[in-house]
């Protein structure tokens, strides 16, 4: 492939990097494969995170993915931007040390707003560490009750702040749900074989993983995704340059993994149904390649940070969907954002059928227009 790409060609490469099309370097077969590929995958909303994995692991069910998380193929924590991601367990600690701690910069101000002291926060770390020691696993409610019993207030947003702080500081991590309840465990016990990386090596590893899972991308996109400064983002990309190559997209230089540089130009016509909180959109600040500005409001109503699940055709958002899971079926409501003829709608319903198979339920599809 030449170094000069059209927007459509760049989008095709992105869909390949995102493992939403076949990739020449990897055919992921496990949750660990997928999460290792990306380095970190958005998982603030657990149901979205599960389908993000399922969409890249054809034939696996939600029970298969949940079992993999119980086997600790990946764990959830707050490695960057104050947002929950799935990360490889062995990489959680160095990622927290590299990017997670940046979200602690406003911790003192937030503590003051909540009426907490630094001593309160430190005591909360000790209390949670003691309660979870020896393989313990507590639900969110149990963690908060434990803090209250120790005389630490959890009302308002205090409890959330303390649980977040404990994970960002590397004391705890988010373990798989018990039923519908989020649980916490000690990071040292959940991920005992942590990798140790020097800062420059960590920057290079994170940069390489971001590019291979999202490219073509700019240094600014990497900085936005990781929460690093632009200086550190550029430093990481420079350190990873042997695995990367540069292409130009409508005249702008962007990084892509070297293995994709000569990929044949295959027209995009895939049709996918993706969760709202997927790296497909959340992995970028500039989403113009994937999302028409006229559809921004439908995908992120009120620009409130809550992303709707998307219907994606040829790499572009063409609709949004919502699901309601019942005991005997999953009902999906689809809102087209562009004209979808009968053939296209049939393809959407087929894609939603794969999502229903992932859940192990029959699907009922309702169209809003």
C-alpha positions as CSV (number, residue, x, y, z in Angstrom):
1,X,0.0,0.0,0.0
2,X,1.4,3.4,-0.9
3,X,2.2,5.9,1.9
4,X,-0.7,8.2,0.8
5,X,-4.1,6.9,1.8
6,X,-7.6,8.1,1.2
7,X,-9.9,8.4,4.2
8,X,-11.6,5.2,3.1
9,X,-8.4,3.3,2.9
10,X,-7.3,4.6,6.3
11,X,-10.7,3.5,7.7
12,X,-10.1,0.0,6.3
13,X,-6.8,-0.2,8.1
14,X,-8.4,1.0,11.3
15,X,-11.0,-1.7,11.2
16,X,-8.3,-4.2,10.7
17,X,-6.2,-2.8,13.5
18,X,-9.3,-2.9,15.7
19,X,-9.7,-6.7,15.0
20,X,-13.0,-6.0,13.4
21,X,-11.7,-7.4,10.1
22,X,-9.2,-10.3,9.6
23,X,-5.7,-9.2,10.6
24,X,-2.6,-10.7,8.9
25,X,-0.7,-10.9,12.2
26,X,-3.2,-12.4,14.6
27,X,-6.3,-14.5,14.7
28,X,-7.4,-14.1,18.4
29,X,-8.8,-17.2,20.0
30,X,-9.0,-16.1,23.7
31,X,-9.9,-13.1,25.8
32,X,-6.2,-12.9,26.7
33,X,-5.3,-12.6,23.0
34,X,-7.7,-9.7,22.4
35,X,-6.8,-7.7,25.6
36,X,-3.1,-8.2,25.1
37,X,-3.4,-7.0,21.5
38,X,-5.0,-3.7,22.6
39,X,-3.1,-3.3,25.8
40,X,-6.2,-1.7,27.4
41,X,-9.9,-1.9,26.3
42,X,-12.6,0.4,27.4
43,X,-14.8,-1.4,30.0
44,X,-16.5,1.2,32.1
45,X,-19.8,-0.5,31.3
46,X,-19.3,-4.2,31.9
47,X,-22.0,-5.4,29.4
48,X,-20.3,-3.3,26.7
49,X,-16.9,-4.7,27.6
50,X,-18.2,-8.3,27.4
51,X,-19.6,-7.7,23.9
52,X,-16.5,-5.9,22.8
53,X,-14.7,-9.1,23.4
54,X,-17.4,-11.3,22.0
55,X,-17.5,-9.3,18.8
56,X,-13.8,-10.1,18.2
57,X,-14.2,-13.8,19.3
58,X,-16.7,-15.4,16.9
59,X,-18.4,-18.4,18.3
60,X,-17.8,-17.6,22.0
61,X,-20.7,-16.9,24.3
62,X,-21.0,-14.4,27.2
63,X,-20.5,-17.3,29.5
64,X,-17.3,-18.2,27.8
65,X,-16.0,-14.6,28.1
66,X,-17.1,-14.4,31.8
67,X,-15.3,-17.7,32.5
68,X,-12.1,-16.3,30.9
69,X,-12.3,-13.3,33.2
70,X,-12.7,-15.6,36.2
71,X,-9.5,-17.4,35.0
72,X,-7.9,-14.0,35.1
73,X,-7.1,-13.7,31.4
74,X,-7.8,-10.0,31.9
75,X,-8.8,-7.7,34.8
76,X,-10.5,-4.4,35.1
77,X,-9.0,-1.3,36.7
78,X,-8.5,2.4,36.2
79,X,-5.2,2.6,34.2
80,X,-5.8,5.9,32.4
81,X,-8.1,8.9,32.2
82,X,-9.9,7.9,35.4
83,X,-11.8,5.3,33.3
84,X,-12.2,1.5,33.8
85,X,-10.4,-0.6,31.2
86,X,-9.7,-4.3,30.7
87,X,-5.9,-4.9,30.9
88,X,-3.6,-7.9,30.9
89,X,-3.0,-8.8,34.6
90,X,0.7,-8.8,34.2
91,X,0.7,-5.3,32.8
92,X,-1.7,-3.7,35.3
93,X,0.8,-2.4,37.7
94,X,3.2,-0.7,35.3
95,X,0.3,0.9,33.4
96,X,-1.1,2.3,36.7
97,X,2.4,3.7,37.5
98,X,2.8,5.2,34.0
99,X,-0.7,6.6,33.2
100,X,-3.0,5.8,36.1
101,X,-1.3,8.0,38.6
102,X,-1.8,11.0,36.3
103,X,-5.5,10.9,37.2
104,X,-4.4,11.4,40.9
105,X,-3.2,14.9,40.2
106,X,-6.6,16.4,41.3
107,X,-7.0,13.9,44.1
108,X,-6.3,16.5,46.9
109,X,-8.8,18.9,45.5
110,X,-11.4,16.2,45.2
111,X,-10.7,14.9,48.7
112,X,-11.3,18.4,50.1
113,X,-14.6,18.7,48.1
114,X,-15.8,15.5,49.6
115,X,-14.7,16.3,53.2
116,X,-12.0,13.6,53.2
117,X,-8.4,14.0,54.4
118,X,-5.3,12.3,53.1
119,X,-5.2,10.3,56.4
120,X,-8.8,9.1,55.6
121,X,-7.7,7.9,52.2
122,X,-4.6,6.2,53.6
123,X,-6.6,4.5,56.3
124,X,-9.2,3.3,53.6
125,X,-6.3,1.7,51.7
126,X,-5.2,-0.2,54.8
127,X,-8.7,-1.2,55.7
128,X,-9.5,-2.6,52.3
129,X,-6.1,-4.3,52.1
130,X,-6.7,-6.1,55.3
131,X,-10.3,-7.1,54.5
132,X,-9.3,-8.5,51.1
133,X,-6.0,-10.3,52.2
134,X,-5.8,-14.0,51.7
135,X,-7.8,-14.2,48.5
136,X,-10.7,-12.2,49.7
137,X,-13.2,-10.8,47.3
138,X,-15.9,-8.3,48.3
139,X,-18.7,-6.7,46.5
140,X,-18.9,-2.9,46.2
141,X,-21.5,-2.8,48.9
142,X,-19.4,-5.0,51.2
143,X,-16.3,-2.8,50.6
144,X,-18.3,0.3,51.6
145,X,-19.7,-1.4,54.6
146,X,-16.2,-2.4,55.7
147,X,-15.1,1.2,55.4
148,X,-18.0,2.5,57.4
149,X,-17.4,-0.1,60.1
150,X,-13.9,1.3,60.4
151,X,-15.3,4.8,60.9
152,X,-14.7,6.1,57.3
153,X,-17.6,7.9,55.8
154,X,-18.8,6.7,52.4
155,X,-21.9,8.8,51.8
156,X,-22.3,10.9,48.7
157,X,-19.4,10.3,46.4
158,X,-16.9,9.5,49.1
159,X,-17.2,5.7,48.7
160,X,-16.7,5.8,45.0
161,X,-13.7,8.1,45.4
162,X,-12.0,5.7,47.9
163,X,-12.6,2.6,45.8
164,X,-11.3,4.4,42.7
165,X,-8.3,5.7,44.6
166,X,-7.5,2.2,46.0
167,X,-7.4,0.8,42.5
168,X,-5.4,3.6,40.9
169,X,-2.9,3.3,43.7
170,X,-2.5,-0.4,42.9
171,X,-4.0,-1.7,46.1
172,X,-7.1,-3.3,44.6
173,X,-8.6,-4.2,41.2
174,X,-12.1,-4.9,39.9
175,X,-12.8,-8.6,39.9
176,X,-15.6,-10.2,37.9
177,X,-19.1,-9.6,39.1
178,X,-20.9,-12.0,41.5
179,X,-24.3,-12.0,40.0
180,X,-24.9,-8.4,39.0
181,X,-22.6,-7.0,41.7
182,X,-19.2,-5.6,41.1
183,X,-16.4,-7.1,43.2
184,X,-13.0,-6.0,44.3
185,X,-9.8,-8.0,45.1
186,X,-6.2,-7.2,45.9
187,X,-4.2,-6.5,42.8
188,X,-1.1,-8.3,44.2
189,X,-3.2,-11.5,44.7
190,X,-5.2,-11.2,41.5
191,X,-2.1,-10.5,39.4
192,X,0.9,-11.9,41.3
193,X,3.2,-12.0,38.3
194,X,3.5,-8.4,37.5
195,X,5.9,-7.2,34.8
196,X,8.3,-4.4,35.8
197,X,9.2,-1.9,33.1
198,X,11.4,1.1,33.1
199,X,9.6,4.3,32.1
200,X,10.9,4.5,28.5
201,X,10.2,0.8,27.9
202,X,6.7,1.3,29.2
203,X,6.1,4.2,26.9
204,X,7.3,2.2,23.9
205,X,5.2,-0.8,24.8
206,X,2.0,1.3,25.3
207,X,2.7,3.2,22.1
208,X,3.1,0.1,20.0
209,X,0.0,-1.5,21.4
210,X,-2.1,1.6,20.8
211,X,-0.9,1.9,17.2
212,X,-1.3,-1.8,16.4
213,X,-4.9,-1.8,17.9
214,X,-6.0,1.5,16.4
215,X,-3.8,2.7,13.6
216,X,-3.6,4.8,11.5
217,X,-3.3,7.4,14.3
218,X,-1.5,10.5,15.2
219,X,0.6,11.3,18.3
220,X,-2.2,13.5,19.6
221,X,-4.6,10.5,19.4
222,X,-2.2,8.4,21.4
223,X,-1.9,11.2,24.0
224,X,-5.7,11.6,24.2
225,X,-6.3,7.8,24.6
226,X,-3.5,7.3,27.2
227,X,-3.8,10.5,29.1
228,X,-0.1,11.0,28.6
229,X,1.4,14.4,27.7
230,X,2.0,15.0,24.0
231,X,5.7,15.0,24.8
232,X,5.6,11.6,26.4
233,X,3.3,10.3,23.6
234,X,5.8,11.3,21.0
235,X,8.7,9.8,23.1
236,X,6.9,6.5,23.2
237,X,6.1,6.4,19.5
238,X,9.8,7.3,18.7
239,X,10.9,4.4,20.9
240,X,8.5,2.0,19.2
241,X,9.4,3.2,15.6
242,X,11.0,-0.1,14.6
243,X,7.5,-1.8,14.7
244,X,5.7,1.1,13.1
245,X,5.5,2.9,9.8
246,X,4.1,6.2,8.8
247,X,1.4,6.8,6.2
248,X,-0.3,10.0,5.1
249,X,-4.1,10.3,5.4
250,X,-5.4,13.2,3.3
251,X,-2.0,14.8,3.8
252,X,-1.6,14.2,7.5
253,X,1.1,11.9,8.8
254,X,-0.2,9.0,10.9
255,X,1.3,5.8,12.5
256,X,0.3,2.3,11.6
257,X,1.9,-1.0,12.5
258,X,4.5,-2.0,9.9
259,X,2.8,-5.3,9.3
260,X,-0.2,-3.5,7.7
261,X,1.8,-1.2,5.5
262,X,1.5,-3.4,2.4
263,X,-2.0,-4.8,3.1
264,X,-4.1,-5.1,-0.2
265,X,-6.8,-2.5,-0.6
266,X,-10.0,-4.4,0.0
267,X,-13.3,-2.5,-0.2
268,X,-15.1,-2.2,3.1
269,X,-18.6,-3.5,3.2
270,X,-18.7,-5.2,6.7
271,X,-21.8,-4.7,8.8
272,X,-21.4,-4.9,12.5
273,X,-23.3,-4.2,15.7
274,X,-21.0,-2.8,18.3
275,X,-21.4,-1.8,22.0
276,X,-21.4,1.9,22.8
277,X,-18.2,1.8,24.9
278,X,-16.0,0.1,22.3
279,X,-12.5,1.1,21.2
280,X,-14.0,1.6,17.8
281,X,-15.1,5.1,18.9
282,X,-13.7,5.5,22.4
283,X,-10.2,4.8,21.1
284,X,-10.1,8.1,19.3
285,X,-10.7,11.8,20.0
286,X,-11.2,12.7,16.4
287,X,-13.9,10.4,15.2
288,X,-14.6,11.9,11.8
289,X,-13.4,8.9,9.8
290,X,-16.1,6.8,11.5
291,X,-18.9,9.2,12.5
292,X,-20.7,11.9,10.6
293,X,-20.9,15.0,12.7
294,X,-24.6,15.1,11.9
295,X,-25.0,11.8,13.9
296,X,-22.9,12.9,16.9
297,X,-26.0,13.8,18.9
298,X,-27.7,10.4,18.3
299,X,-24.6,8.5,19.3
300,X,-23.8,10.6,22.4
301,X,-27.1,12.3,23.4
302,X,-26.4,15.6,25.1
303,X,-22.7,15.0,24.7
304,X,-22.8,13.5,28.2
305,X,-20.2,10.8,27.7
306,X,-22.7,8.0,27.4
307,X,-22.3,6.3,24.1
308,X,-25.1,4.4,22.4
309,X,-24.4,1.0,20.8
310,X,-23.8,1.4,17.1
311,X,-24.6,-0.2,13.7
312,X,-21.5,0.1,11.6
313,X,-21.4,-0.4,7.9
314,X,-18.2,-0.1,5.9
315,X,-16.6,1.3,9.0
316,X,-19.1,4.1,9.3
317,X,-21.8,4.5,11.9
318,X,-25.2,4.1,10.2
319,X,-27.5,3.5,13.2
320,X,-27.8,3.1,16.9
321,X,-29.4,0.3,18.9
322,X,-30.6,-0.5,22.4
323,X,-31.3,-3.8,23.9
324,X,-33.6,-5.1,26.7
325,X,-32.7,-8.5,28.0
326,X,-35.7,-10.6,29.2
327,X,-35.8,-14.1,30.6
328,X,-36.7,-15.7,27.2
329,X,-35.5,-13.2,24.6
330,X,-33.5,-10.1,23.9
331,X,-35.4,-7.2,22.3
332,X,-33.4,-4.8,20.2
333,X,-34.6,-1.5,19.0
334,X,-32.7,-0.1,16.0
335,X,-32.7,3.6,15.0
336,X,-31.2,4.1,11.5
337,X,-29.2,7.2,11.0
338,X,-28.9,6.8,7.2
339,X,-31.2,5.1,4.7
340,X,-31.1,1.4,5.1
341,X,-32.9,-0.6,2.4
342,X,-34.5,-4.0,3.0
343,X,-31.2,-5.9,2.2
344,X,-29.2,-3.7,4.6
345,X,-31.8,-4.2,7.3
346,X,-31.7,-7.9,6.8
347,X,-27.9,-7.7,7.3
348,X,-28.4,-5.7,10.5
349,X,-30.8,-8.3,11.8
350,X,-28.3,-11.1,11.0
351,X,-25.6,-9.2,12.9
352,X,-28.0,-8.7,15.8
353,X,-28.7,-12.5,15.6
354,X,-25.0,-13.1,16.3
355,X,-25.2,-10.8,19.3
356,X,-28.3,-12.7,20.5
357,X,-26.4,-16.0,20.1
358,X,-23.6,-14.5,22.2
359,X,-26.2,-14.0,25.0
360,X,-27.8,-17.4,24.4
361,X,-31.2,-15.9,23.7
362,X,-33.4,-15.5,20.7
363,X,-33.7,-11.9,19.3
364,X,-36.6,-9.7,18.5
365,X,-35.8,-6.6,16.4
366,X,-37.9,-3.5,16.3
367,X,-37.2,-0.7,13.9
368,X,-37.9,2.9,14.8
369,X,-38.1,4.1,11.3
